[in-house]
Amino acid sequence: ADRIYNDTISGAKKKGLEAGHAEGHAKGLAKGLAKGLAKGLAKGLAEGEAKGLAKGLAKGRAKGLAEGRAKGLAEGENAAKLETARKMKADGVPPDAIARYTGVSPDKIKNL
């Protein structure tokens, strides 16, 4: 009877240990997976946001510089044309000739 009792207790302990191990494994795996996913997601989002921001800033800066250069060149060309037209007018060149050679409108030439 003692042997049967000891075998029963031993078997119950073994089953309990196996069940506890399986339950602990499942809970640990779920907890570790959730924690790992959360940490990985947060890190990935932060890195992606930083890279995207840097790329967007660089692209925006380059576009702004290009637009600024183009606008500056256009304004410079226009100022040069007006200055040439002003000098031509001062030298007595007819307005229609000034307009033809500089591209400045006759109305603007009158106001120079």
Biopython code that builds the backbone (N, CA, C, O; Angstrom):
import numpy as np
from Bio.PDB.StructureBuilder import StructureBuilder

atoms = [
    (1, "ALA", "N", (0.825, -1.185, 0.000)),
    (1, "ALA", "CA", (0.000, 0.000, 0.000)),
    (1, "ALA", "C", (0.873, 1.254, 0.000)),
    (1, "ALA", "O", (0.563, 2.257, -0.642)),
    (2, "ASP", "N", (1.987, 1.157, 0.752)),
    (2, "ASP", "CA", (2.883, 2.320, 0.763)),
    (2, "ASP", "C", (3.469, 2.573, -0.629)),
    (2, "ASP", "O", (3.640, 3.714, -1.058)),
    (3, "ARG", "N", (3.767, 1.476, -1.309)),
    (3, "ARG", "CA", (4.346, 1.617, -2.639)),
    (3, "ARG", "C", (3.332, 2.239, -3.596)),
    (3, "ARG", "O", (3.685, 3.130, -4.369)),
    (4, "ILE", "N", (2.121, 1.799, -3.560)),
    (4, "ILE", "CA", (1.061, 2.337, -4.414)),
    (4, "ILE", "C", (0.871, 3.819, -4.081)),
    (4, "ILE", "O", (0.737, 4.657, -4.973)),
    (5, "TYR", "N", (0.862, 4.121, -2.790)),
    (5, "TYR", "CA", (0.704, 5.513, -2.350)),
    (5, "TYR", "C", (1.867, 6.357, -2.872)),
    (5, "TYR", "O", (1.659, 7.446, -3.408)),
    (6, "ASN", "N", (3.088, 5.850, -2.712)),
    (6, "ASN", "CA", (4.271, 6.584, -3.164)),
    (6, "ASN", "C", (4.277, 6.739, -4.686)),
    (6, "ASN", "O", (4.644, 7.798, -5.195)),
    (7, "ASP", "N", (3.877, 5.702, -5.413)),
    (7, "ASP", "CA", (3.796, 5.779, -6.872)),
    (7, "ASP", "C", (2.738, 6.807, -7.304)),
    (7, "ASP", "O", (2.936, 7.548, -8.267)),
    (8, "THR", "N", (1.624, 6.836, -6.582)),
    (8, "THR", "CA", (0.541, 7.777, -6.893)),
    (8, "THR", "C", (1.017, 9.203, -6.644)),
    (8, "THR", "O", (0.792, 10.086, -7.472)),
    (9, "ILE", "N", (1.670, 9.430, -5.513)),
    (9, "ILE", "CA", (2.194, 10.753, -5.168)),
    (9, "ILE", "C", (3.261, 11.153, -6.188)),
    (9, "ILE", "O", (3.278, 12.295, -6.649)),
    (10, "SER", "N", (4.132, 10.241, -6.536)),
    (10, "SER", "CA", (5.210, 10.507, -7.473)),
    (10, "SER", "C", (4.641, 10.846, -8.851)),
    (10, "SER", "O", (5.104, 11.771, -9.519)),
    (11, "GLY", "N", (3.637, 10.087, -9.259)),
    (11, "GLY", "CA", (2.989, 10.347, -10.557)),
    (11, "GLY", "C", (2.276, 11.687, -10.554)),
    (11, "GLY", "O", (2.321, 12.420, -11.542)),
    (12, "ALA", "N", (1.620, 12.010, -9.453)),
    (12, "ALA", "CA", (0.912, 13.288, -9.345)),
    (12, "ALA", "C", (1.899, 14.449, -9.381)),
    (12, "ALA", "O", (1.654, 15.477, -10.013)),
    (13, "LYS", "N", (3.032, 14.259, -8.679)),
    (13, "LYS", "CA", (4.057, 15.304, -8.684)),
    (13, "LYS", "C", (4.589, 15.513, -10.102)),
    (13, "LYS", "O", (4.775, 16.641, -10.558)),
    (14, "LYS", "N", (4.824, 14.401, -10.777)),
    (14, "LYS", "CA", (5.350, 14.476, -12.136)),
    (14, "LYS", "C", (4.362, 15.181, -13.057)),
    (14, "LYS", "O", (4.749, 16.047, -13.841)),
    (15, "LYS", "N", (3.078, 14.809, -12.963)),
    (15, "LYS", "CA", (2.049, 15.445, -13.787)),
    (15, "LYS", "C", (1.928, 16.924, -13.440)),
    (15, "LYS", "O", (1.774, 17.767, -14.325)),
    (16, "GLY", "N", (1.999, 17.232, -12.158)),
    (16, "GLY", "CA", (1.917, 18.631, -11.708)),
    (16, "GLY", "C", (3.090, 19.444, -12.222)),
    (16, "GLY", "O", (2.922, 20.576, -12.675)),
    (17, "LEU", "N", (4.283, 18.858, -12.149)),
    (17, "LEU", "CA", (5.472, 19.540, -12.659)),
    (17, "LEU", "C", (5.370, 19.765, -14.164)),
    (17, "LEU", "O", (5.693, 20.844, -14.660)),
    (18, "GLU", "N", (4.924, 18.751, -14.878)),
    (18, "GLU", "CA", (4.774, 18.881, -16.331)),
    (18, "GLU", "C", (3.747, 19.952, -16.676)),
    (18, "GLU", "O", (3.977, 20.779, -17.558)),
    (19, "ALA", "N", (2.620, 19.936, -15.983)),
    (19, "ALA", "CA", (1.572, 20.933, -16.239)),
    (19, "ALA", "C", (2.073, 22.333, -15.876)),
    (19, "ALA", "O", (1.847, 23.294, -16.612)),
    (20, "GLY", "N", (2.760, 22.435, -14.725)),
    (20, "GLY", "CA", (3.315, 23.728, -14.309)),
    (20, "GLY", "C", (4.357, 24.229, -15.291)),
    (20, "GLY", "O", (4.407, 25.417, -15.613)),
    (21, "HIS", "N", (5.174, 23.326, -15.756)),
    (21, "HIS", "CA", (6.195, 23.690, -16.734)),
    (21, "HIS", "C", (5.542, 24.184, -18.029)),
    (21, "HIS", "O", (5.931, 25.221, -18.567)),
    (22, "ALA", "N", (4.566, 23.453, -18.518)),
    (22, "ALA", "CA", (3.886, 23.834, -19.759)),
    (22, "ALA", "C", (3.182, 25.185, -19.591)),
    (22, "ALA", "O", (3.251, 26.039, -20.476)),
    (23, "GLU", "N", (2.516, 25.371, -18.469)),
    (23, "GLU", "CA", (1.811, 26.637, -18.209)),
    (23, "GLU", "C", (2.810, 27.790, -18.094)),
    (23, "GLU", "O", (2.600, 28.863, -18.660)),
    (24, "GLY", "N", (3.897, 27.557, -17.356)),
    (24, "GLY", "CA", (4.929, 28.588, -17.207)),
    (24, "GLY", "C", (5.577, 28.925, -18.536)),
    (24, "GLY", "O", (5.846, 30.088, -18.836)),
    (25, "HIS", "N", (5.821, 27.906, -19.316)),
    (25, "HIS", "CA", (6.416, 28.116, -20.638)),
    (25, "HIS", "C", (5.490, 28.956, -21.514)),
    (25, "HIS", "O", (5.930, 29.907, -22.161)),
    (26, "ALA", "N", (4.223, 28.604, -21.532)),
    (26, "ALA", "CA", (3.256, 29.335, -22.359)),
    (26, "ALA", "C", (3.125, 30.786, -21.898)),
    (26, "ALA", "O", (3.125, 31.708, -22.713)),
    (27, "LYS", "N", (3.013, 30.976, -20.582)),
    (27, "LYS", "CA", (2.884, 32.339, -20.054)),
    (27, "LYS", "C", (4.154, 33.147, -20.314)),
    (27, "LYS", "O", (4.080, 34.310, -20.711)),
    (28, "GLY", "N", (5.304, 32.542, -20.093)),
    (28, "GLY", "CA", (6.580, 33.225, -20.325)),
    (28, "GLY", "C", (6.767, 33.574, -21.786)),
    (28, "GLY", "O", (7.224, 34.666, -22.121)),
    (29, "LEU", "N", (6.416, 32.650, -22.646)),
    (29, "LEU", "CA", (6.525, 32.882, -24.079)),
    (29, "LEU", "C", (5.611, 34.031, -24.502)),
    (29, "LEU", "O", (6.032, 34.919, -25.243)),
    (30, "ALA", "N", (4.372, 34.015, -24.036)),
    (30, "ALA", "CA", (3.421, 35.081, -24.382)),
    (30, "ALA", "C", (3.902, 36.431, -23.858)),
    (30, "ALA", "O", (3.850, 37.435, -24.568)),
    (31, "LYS", "N", (4.370, 36.444, -22.610)),
    (31, "LYS", "CA", (4.843, 37.696, -22.013)),
    (31, "LYS", "C", (6.093, 38.205, -22.740)),
    (31, "LYS", "O", (6.201, 39.392, -23.050)),
    (32, "GLY", "N", (7.021, 37.305, -23.004)),
    (32, "GLY", "CA", (8.255, 37.680, -23.704)),
    (32, "GLY", "C", (7.972, 38.162, -25.117)),
    (32, "GLY", "O", (8.579, 39.125, -25.585)),
    (33, "LEU", "N", (7.056, 37.496, -25.791)),
    (33, "LEU", "CA", (6.699, 37.889, -27.148)),
    (33, "LEU", "C", (6.060, 39.275, -27.155)),
    (33, "LEU", "O", (6.402, 40.124, -27.979)),
    (34, "ALA", "N", (5.130, 39.492, -26.231)),
    (34, "ALA", "CA", (4.468, 40.797, -26.151)),
    (34, "ALA", "C", (5.475, 41.904, -25.839)),
    (34, "ALA", "O", (5.451, 42.973, -26.449)),
    (35, "LYS", "N", (6.354, 41.630, -24.884)),
    (35, "LYS", "CA", (7.357, 42.627, -24.499)),
    (35, "LYS", "C", (8.327, 42.883, -25.656)),
    (35, "LYS", "O", (8.671, 44.029, -25.942)),
    (36, "GLY", "N", (8.759, 41.823, -26.305)),
    (36, "GLY", "CA", (9.682, 41.948, -27.434)),
    (36, "GLY", "C", (9.050, 42.700, -28.597)),
    (36, "GLY", "O", (9.695, 43.546, -29.217)),
    (37, "LEU", "N", (7.795, 42.394, -28.892)),
    (37, "LEU", "CA", (7.100, 43.091, -29.978)),
    (37, "LEU", "C", (6.955, 44.574, -29.667)),
    (37, "LEU", "O", (7.196, 45.424, -30.525)),
    (38, "ALA", "N", (6.560, 44.878, -28.441)),
    (38, "ALA", "CA", (6.383, 46.279, -28.051)),
    (38, "ALA", "C", (7.705, 47.034, -28.140)),
    (38, "ALA", "O", (7.761, 48.146, -28.666)),
    (39, "LYS", "N", (8.748, 46.431, -27.631)),
    (39, "LYS", "CA", (10.065, 47.079, -27.658)),
    (39, "LYS", "C", (10.563, 47.228, -29.090)),
    (39, "LYS", "O", (11.068, 48.284, -29.472)),
    (40, "GLY", "N", (10.420, 46.171, -29.879)),
    (40, "GLY", "CA", (10.858, 46.208, -31.276)),
    (40, "GLY", "C", (10.063, 47.219, -32.092)),
    (40, "GLY", "O", (10.620, 47.938, -32.921)),
    (41, "LEU", "N", (8.768, 47.266, -31.851)),
    (41, "LEU", "CA", (7.916, 48.208, -32.571)),
    (41, "LEU", "C", (8.294, 49.639, -32.215)),
    (41, "LEU", "O", (8.407, 50.489, -33.099)),
    (42, "ALA", "N", (8.490, 49.912, -30.934)),
    (42, "ALA", "CA", (8.867, 51.261, -30.504)),
    (42, "ALA", "C", (10.207, 51.666, -31.104)),
    (42, "ALA", "O", (10.367, 52.790, -31.578)),
    (43, "LYS", "N", (11.157, 50.757, -31.081)),
    (43, "LYS", "CA", (12.482, 51.053, -31.641)),
    (43, "LYS", "C", (12.396, 51.259, -33.149)),
    (43, "LYS", "O", (12.998, 52.185, -33.692)),
    (44, "GLY", "N", (11.645, 50.394, -33.819)),
    (44, "GLY", "CA", (11.489, 50.502, -35.271)),
    (44, "GLY", "C", (10.803, 51.799, -35.672)),
    (44, "GLY", "O", (11.208, 52.453, -36.634)),
    (45, "LEU", "N", (9.770, 52.166, -34.937)),
    (45, "LEU", "CA", (9.075, 53.420, -35.229)),
    (45, "LEU", "C", (9.997, 54.616, -35.022)),
    (45, "LEU", "O", (10.027, 55.533, -35.843)),
    (46, "ALA", "N", (10.741, 54.604, -33.937)),
    (46, "ALA", "CA", (11.646, 55.717, -33.648)),
    (46, "ALA", "C", (12.716, 55.834, -34.728)),
    (46, "ALA", "O", (13.008, 56.931, -35.203)),
    (47, "GLU", "N", (13.296, 54.705, -35.114)),
    (47, "GLU", "CA", (14.329, 54.729, -36.152)),
    (47, "GLU", "C", (13.746, 55.154, -37.495)),
    (47, "GLU", "O", (14.351, 55.943, -38.222)),
    (48, "GLY", "N", (12.573, 54.630, -37.818)),
    (48, "GLY", "CA", (11.927, 54.985, -39.085)),
    (48, "GLY", "C", (11.563, 56.454, -39.129)),
    (48, "GLY", "O", (11.734, 57.117, -40.152)),
    (49, "GLU", "N", (11.059, 56.957, -38.013)),
    (49, "GLU", "CA", (10.689, 58.373, -37.942)),
    (49, "GLU", "C", (11.930, 59.252, -38.103)),
    (49, "GLU", "O", (11.901, 60.251, -38.822)),
    (50, "ALA", "N", (13.003, 58.881, -37.439)),
    (50, "ALA", "CA", (14.240, 59.667, -37.524)),
    (50, "ALA", "C", (14.789, 59.656, -38.949)),
    (50, "ALA", "O", (15.186, 60.698, -39.472)),
    (51, "LYS", "N", (14.811, 58.481, -39.576)),
    (51, "LYS", "CA", (15.314, 58.387, -40.946)),
    (51, "LYS", "C", (14.407, 59.164, -41.905)),
    (51, "LYS", "O", (14.892, 59.882, -42.780)),
    (52, "GLY", "N", (13.099, 59.018, -41.737)),
    (52, "GLY", "CA", (12.154, 59.722, -42.604)),
    (52, "GLY", "C", (12.269, 61.222, -42.451)),
    (52, "GLY", "O", (12.221, 61.961, -43.435)),
    (53, "LEU", "N", (12.423, 61.674, -41.210)),
    (53, "LEU", "CA", (12.566, 63.108, -40.955)),
    (53, "LEU", "C", (13.844, 63.639, -41.599)),
    (53, "LEU", "O", (13.830, 64.684, -42.249)),
    (54, "ALA", "N", (14.937, 62.921, -41.417)),
    (54, "ALA", "CA", (16.213, 63.350, -42.001)),
    (54, "ALA", "C", (16.123, 63.388, -43.524)),
    (54, "ALA", "O", (16.592, 64.337, -44.152)),
    (55, "LYS", "N", (15.530, 62.374, -44.108)),
    (55, "LYS", "CA", (15.394, 62.311, -45.564)),
    (55, "LYS", "C", (14.486, 63.438, -46.059)),
    (55, "LYS", "O", (14.790, 64.095, -47.055)),
    (56, "GLY", "N", (13.370, 63.658, -45.359)),
    (56, "GLY", "CA", (12.441, 64.723, -45.743)),
    (56, "GLY", "C", (13.075, 66.101, -45.634)),
    (56, "GLY", "O", (12.881, 66.950, -46.504)),
    (57, "LEU", "N", (13.837, 66.324, -44.560)),
    (57, "LEU", "CA", (14.513, 67.612, -44.393)),
    (57, "LEU", "C", (15.540, 67.834, -45.498)),
    (57, "LEU", "O", (15.626, 68.923, -46.065)),
    (58, "ALA", "N", (16.309, 66.807, -45.798)),
    (58, "ALA", "CA", (17.324, 66.930, -46.849)),
    (58, "ALA", "C", (16.673, 67.213, -48.201)),
    (58, "ALA", "O", (17.141, 68.060, -48.962)),
    (59, "LYS", "N", (15.602, 66.505, -48.486)),
    (59, "LYS", "CA", (14.898, 66.691, -49.758)),
    (59, "LYS", "C", (14.285, 68.089, -49.819)),
    (59, "LYS", "O", (14.380, 68.766, -50.843)),
    (60, "GLY", "N", (13.660, 68.521, -48.729)),
    (60, "GLY", "CA", (13.057, 69.849, -48.674)),
    (60, "GLY", "C", (14.098, 70.954, -48.797)),
    (60, "GLY", "O", (13.882, 71.956, -49.480)),
    (61, "ARG", "N", (15.218, 70.758, -48.132)),
    (61, "ARG", "CA", (16.304, 71.738, -48.190)),
    (61, "ARG", "C", (16.840, 71.862, -49.620)),
    (61, "ARG", "O", (17.054, 72.967, -50.118)),
    (62, "ALA", "N", (17.051, 70.723, -50.267)),
    (62, "ALA", "CA", (17.556, 70.725, -51.640)),
    (62, "ALA", "C", (16.561, 71.400, -52.585)),
    (62, "ALA", "O", (16.946, 72.184, -53.453)),
    (63, "LYS", "N", (15.289, 71.087, -52.404)),
    (63, "LYS", "CA", (14.256, 71.690, -53.254)),
    (63, "LYS", "C", (14.195, 73.194, -53.018)),
    (63, "LYS", "O", (14.099, 73.968, -53.971)),
    (64, "GLY", "N", (14.251, 73.610, -51.764)),
    (64, "GLY", "CA", (14.212, 75.030, -51.433)),
    (64, "GLY", "C", (15.405, 75.785, -52.015)),
    (64, "GLY", "O", (15.259, 76.896, -52.525)),
    (65, "LEU", "N", (16.581, 75.174, -51.933)),
    (65, "LEU", "CA", (17.772, 75.797, -52.506)),
    (65, "LEU", "C", (17.652, 75.936, -54.016)),
    (65, "LEU", "O", (17.993, 76.975, -54.582)),
    (66, "ALA", "N", (17.167, 74.889, -54.662)),
    (66, "ALA", "CA", (17.014, 74.924, -56.121)),
    (66, "ALA", "C", (16.014, 75.998, -56.532)),
    (66, "ALA", "O", (16.249, 76.752, -57.476)),
    (67, "GLU", "N", (14.893, 76.060, -55.812)),
    (67, "GLU", "CA", (13.878, 77.076, -56.125)),
    (67, "GLU", "C", (14.425, 78.476, -55.853)),
    (67, "GLU", "O", (14.175, 79.406, -56.621)),
    (68, "GLY", "N", (15.159, 78.621, -54.775)),
    (68, "GLY", "CA", (15.746, 79.919, -54.439)),
    (68, "GLY", "C", (16.752, 80.371, -55.478)),
    (68, "GLY", "O", (16.779, 81.539, -55.865)),
    (69, "ARG", "N", (17.582, 79.436, -55.930)),
    (69, "ARG", "CA", (18.562, 79.769, -56.976)),
    (69, "ARG", "C", (17.855, 80.200, -58.261)),
    (69, "ARG", "O", (18.219, 81.199, -58.882)),
    (70, "ALA", "N", (16.838, 79.427, -58.647)),
    (70, "ALA", "CA", (16.108, 79.737, -59.881)),
    (70, "ALA", "C", (15.449, 81.113, -59.782)),
    (70, "ALA", "O", (15.508, 81.905, -60.722)),
    (71, "LYS", "N", (14.826, 81.388, -58.642)),
    (71, "LYS", "CA", (14.168, 82.676, -58.450)),
    (71, "LYS", "C", (15.198, 83.808, -58.451)),
    (71, "LYS", "O", (14.969, 84.857, -59.053)),
    (72, "GLY", "N", (16.315, 83.598, -57.784)),
    (72, "GLY", "CA", (17.375, 84.604, -57.742)),
    (72, "GLY", "C", (17.945, 84.891, -59.120)),
    (72, "GLY", "O", (18.198, 86.044, -59.468)),
    (73, "LEU", "N", (18.145, 83.836, -59.904)),
    (73, "LEU", "CA", (18.659, 84.021, -61.260)),
    (73, "LEU", "C", (17.664, 84.792, -62.113)),
    (73, "LEU", "O", (18.048, 85.695, -62.856)),
    (74, "ALA", "N", (16.381, 84.438, -62.007)),
    (74, "ALA", "CA", (15.353, 85.133, -62.781)),
    (74, "ALA", "C", (15.280, 86.603, -62.395)),
    (74, "ALA", "O", (15.174, 87.471, -63.261)),
    (75, "GLU", "N", (15.337, 86.884, -61.091)),
    (75, "GLU", "CA", (15.291, 88.273, -60.632)),
    (75, "GLU", "C", (16.534, 89.038, -61.101)),
    (75, "GLU", "O", (16.448, 90.205, -61.483)),
    (76, "GLY", "N", (17.692, 88.365, -61.067)),
    (76, "GLY", "CA", (18.927, 88.990, -61.529)),
    (76, "GLY", "C", (18.887, 89.301, -63.023)),
    (76, "GLY", "O", (19.316, 90.370, -63.458)),
    (77, "GLU", "N", (18.368, 88.355, -63.798)),
    (77, "GLU", "CA", (18.246, 88.575, -65.241)),
    (77, "GLU", "C", (17.298, 89.732, -65.528)),
    (77, "GLU", "O", (17.576, 90.568, -66.388)),
    (78, "ASN", "N", (16.182, 89.781, -64.809)),
    (78, "ASN", "CA", (15.216, 90.859, -64.995)),
    (78, "ASN", "C", (15.840, 92.203, -64.634)),
    (78, "ASN", "O", (15.656, 93.183, -65.355)),
    (79, "ALA", "N", (16.571, 92.260, -63.532)),
    (79, "ALA", "CA", (17.223, 93.505, -63.112)),
    (79, "ALA", "C", (18.249, 93.950, -64.158)),
    (79, "ALA", "O", (18.372, 95.143, -64.437)),
    (80, "ALA", "N", (18.982, 92.996, -64.734)),
    (80, "ALA", "CA", (19.978, 93.322, -65.758)),
    (80, "ALA", "C", (19.299, 93.869, -67.015)),
    (80, "ALA", "O", (19.780, 94.827, -67.621)),
    (81, "LYS", "N", (18.181, 93.256, -67.402)),
    (81, "LYS", "CA", (17.446, 93.739, -68.573)),
    (81, "LYS", "C", (16.948, 95.166, -68.350)),
    (81, "LYS", "O", (17.047, 96.018, -69.233)),
    (82, "LEU", "N", (16.408, 95.410, -67.143)),
    (82, "LEU", "CA", (15.914, 96.762, -66.834)),
    (82, "LEU", "C", (17.055, 97.777, -66.845)),
    (82, "LEU", "O", (16.890, 98.896, -67.331)),
    (83, "GLU", "N", (18.186, 97.394, -66.321)),
    (83, "GLU", "CA", (19.339, 98.306, -66.293)),
    (83, "GLU", "C", (19.818, 98.602, -67.719)),
    (83, "GLU", "O", (20.137, 99.743, -68.053)),
    (84, "THR", "N", (19.864, 97.566, -68.545)),
    (84, "THR", "CA", (20.256, 97.763, -69.947)),
    (84, "THR", "C", (19.257, 98.674, -70.650)),
    (84, "THR", "O", (19.653, 99.576, -71.388)),
    (85, "ALA", "N", (17.963, 98.444, -70.425)),
    (85, "ALA", "CA", (16.923, 99.275, -71.040)),
    (85, "ALA", "C", (17.049, 100.720, -70.564)),
    (85, "ALA", "O", (16.885, 101.650, -71.353)),
    (86, "ARG", "N", (17.332, 100.909, -69.300)),
    (86, "ARG", "CA", (17.495, 102.260, -68.726)),
    (86, "ARG", "C", (18.668, 102.985, -69.426)),
    (86, "ARG", "O", (18.550, 104.152, -69.799)),
    (87, "LYS", "N", (19.772, 102.288, -69.593)),
    (87, "LYS", "CA", (20.942, 102.882, -70.252)),
    (87, "LYS", "C", (20.655, 103.183, -71.718)),
    (87, "LYS", "O", (21.042, 104.236, -72.225)),
    (88, "MET", "N", (19.977, 102.261, -72.401)),
    (88, "MET", "CA", (19.639, 102.469, -73.811)),
    (88, "MET", "C", (18.729, 103.689, -73.962)),
    (88, "MET", "O", (18.910, 104.500, -74.870)),
    (89, "LYS", "N", (17.754, 103.808, -73.066)),
    (89, "LYS", "CA", (16.834, 104.949, -73.105)),
    (89, "LYS", "C", (17.613, 106.248, -72.876)),
    (89, "LYS", "O", (17.377, 107.249, -73.552)),
    (90, "ALA", "N", (18.541, 106.221, -71.921)),
    (90, "ALA", "CA", (19.352, 107.406, -71.628)),
    (90, "ALA", "C", (20.224, 107.787, -72.833)),
    (90, "ALA", "O", (20.535, 108.963, -73.019)),
    (91, "ASP", "N", (20.614, 106.812, -73.642)),
    (91, "ASP", "CA", (21.421, 107.084, -74.833)),
    (91, "ASP", "C", (20.567, 107.462, -76.043)),
    (91, "ASP", "O", (21.089, 107.727, -77.126)),
    (92, "GLY", "N", (19.238, 107.483, -75.843)),
    (92, "GLY", "CA", (18.349, 107.929, -76.921)),
    (92, "GLY", "C", (17.897, 106.844, -77.870)),
    (92, "GLY", "O", (17.404, 107.153, -78.955)),
    (93, "VAL", "N", (18.044, 105.602, -77.506)),
    (93, "VAL", "CA", (17.577, 104.497, -78.356)),
    (93, "VAL", "C", (16.046, 104.492, -78.317)),
    (93, "VAL", "O", (15.459, 104.612, -77.242)),
    (94, "PRO", "N", (15.389, 104.354, -79.487)),
    (94, "PRO", "CA", (13.919, 104.357, -79.524)),
    (94, "PRO", "C", (13.336, 103.219, -78.673)),
    (94, "PRO", "O", (13.891, 102.120, -78.632)),
    (95, "PRO", "N", (12.202, 103.496, -77.987)),
    (95, "PRO", "CA", (11.581, 102.482, -77.110)),
    (95, "PRO", "C", (11.282, 101.155, -77.792)),
    (95, "PRO", "O", (11.444, 100.102, -77.175)),
    (96, "ASP", "N", (10.843, 101.179, -79.072)),
    (96, "ASP", "CA", (10.539, 99.911, -79.742)),
    (96, "ASP", "C", (11.804, 99.064, -79.938)),
    (96, "ASP", "O", (11.739, 97.836, -79.875)),
    (97, "ALA", "N", (12.928, 99.697, -80.169)),
    (97, "ALA", "CA", (14.206, 98.971, -80.307)),
    (97, "ALA", "C", (14.636, 98.426, -78.938)),
    (97, "ALA", "O", (15.120, 97.299, -78.834)),
    (98, "ILE", "N", (14.455, 99.230, -77.904)),
    (98, "ILE", "CA", (14.807, 98.763, -76.540)),
    (98, "ILE", "C", (13.990, 97.532, -76.191)),
    (98, "ILE", "O", (14.518, 96.546, -75.677)),
    (99, "ALA", "N", (12.682, 97.600, -76.478)),
    (99, "ALA", "CA", (11.797, 96.468, -76.177)),
    (99, "ALA", "C", (12.215, 95.235, -76.963)),
    (99, "ALA", "O", (12.223, 94.127, -76.426)),
    (100, "ARG", "N", (12.561, 95.418, -78.223)),
    (100, "ARG", "CA", (12.946, 94.288, -79.080)),
    (100, "ARG", "C", (14.231, 93.617, -78.582)),
    (100, "ARG", "O", (14.323, 92.390, -78.572)),
    (101, "TYR", "N", (15.211, 94.407, -78.175)),
    (101, "TYR", "CA", (16.510, 93.848, -77.775)),
    (101, "TYR", "C", (16.566, 93.370, -76.322)),
    (101, "TYR", "O", (17.339, 92.466, -76.005)),
    (102, "THR", "N", (15.764, 93.957, -75.441)),
    (102, "THR", "CA", (15.842, 93.581, -74.024)),
    (102, "THR", "C", (14.694, 92.696, -73.566)),
    (102, "THR", "O", (14.816, 91.991, -72.564)),
    (103, "GLY", "N", (13.583, 92.726, -74.290)),
    (103, "GLY", "CA", (12.411, 91.967, -73.854)),
    (103, "GLY", "C", (11.610, 92.706, -72.794)),
    (103, "GLY", "O", (10.652, 92.155, -72.251)),
    (104, "VAL", "N", (11.986, 93.948, -72.490)),
    (104, "VAL", "CA", (11.254, 94.761, -71.515)),
    (104, "VAL", "C", (10.060, 95.381, -72.235)),
    (104, "VAL", "O", (10.195, 95.866, -73.358)),
    (105, "SER", "N", (8.891, 95.367, -71.591)),
    (105, "SER", "CA", (7.682, 95.889, -72.232)),
    (105, "SER", "C", (7.777, 97.401, -72.431)),
    (105, "SER", "O", (8.422, 98.100, -71.649)),
    (106, "PRO", "N", (7.127, 97.895, -73.485)),
    (106, "PRO", "CA", (7.133, 99.338, -73.738)),
    (106, "PRO", "C", (6.607, 100.161, -72.558)),
    (106, "PRO", "O", (7.106, 101.258, -72.307)),
    (107, "ASP", "N", (5.614, 99.654, -71.836)),
    (107, "ASP", "CA", (5.090, 100.365, -70.660)),
    (107, "ASP", "C", (6.167, 100.537, -69.602)),
    (107, "ASP", "O", (6.283, 101.605, -68.999)),
    (108, "LYS", "N", (6.953, 99.495, -69.372)),
    (108, "LYS", "CA", (8.027, 99.596, -68.368)),
    (108, "LYS", "C", (9.121, 100.540, -68.836)),
    (108, "LYS", "O", (9.728, 101.260, -68.044)),
    (109, "ILE", "N", (9.361, 100.520, -70.150)),
    (109, "ILE", "CA", (10.409, 101.409, -70.690)),
    (109, "ILE", "C", (9.997, 102.868, -70.479)),
    (109, "ILE", "O", (10.839, 103.704, -70.153)),
    (110, "LYS", "N", (8.717, 103.179, -70.660)),
    (110, "LYS", "CA", (8.224, 104.547, -70.452)),
    (110, "LYS", "C", (8.459, 105.005, -69.012)),
    (110, "LYS", "O", (8.736, 106.180, -68.768)),
    (111, "ASN", "N", (8.349, 104.074, -68.058)),
    (111, "ASN", "CA", (8.468, 104.397, -66.635)),
    (111, "ASN", "C", (9.918, 104.388, -66.123)),
    (111, "ASN", "O", (10.169, 104.680, -64.954)),
    (112, "LEU", "N", (10.854, 104.057, -66.995)),
    (112, "LEU", "CA", (12.257, 104.015, -66.546)),
    (112, "LEU", "C", (12.835, 105.411, -66.393)),
    (112, "LEU", "O", (14.001, 105.559, -66.024)),
]
sb = StructureBuilder()
sb.init_structure("model")
sb.init_model(0)
sb.init_chain("A")
sb.init_seg("    ")
for serial, (resi, resn, name, xyz) in enumerate(atoms, 1):
    if name == "N":
        sb.init_residue(resn, " ", resi, " ")
    sb.init_atom(name, np.array(xyz, "f"), 0.0, 1.0, " ", f" {name:<3s}", serial, name[0])
structure = sb.get_structure()
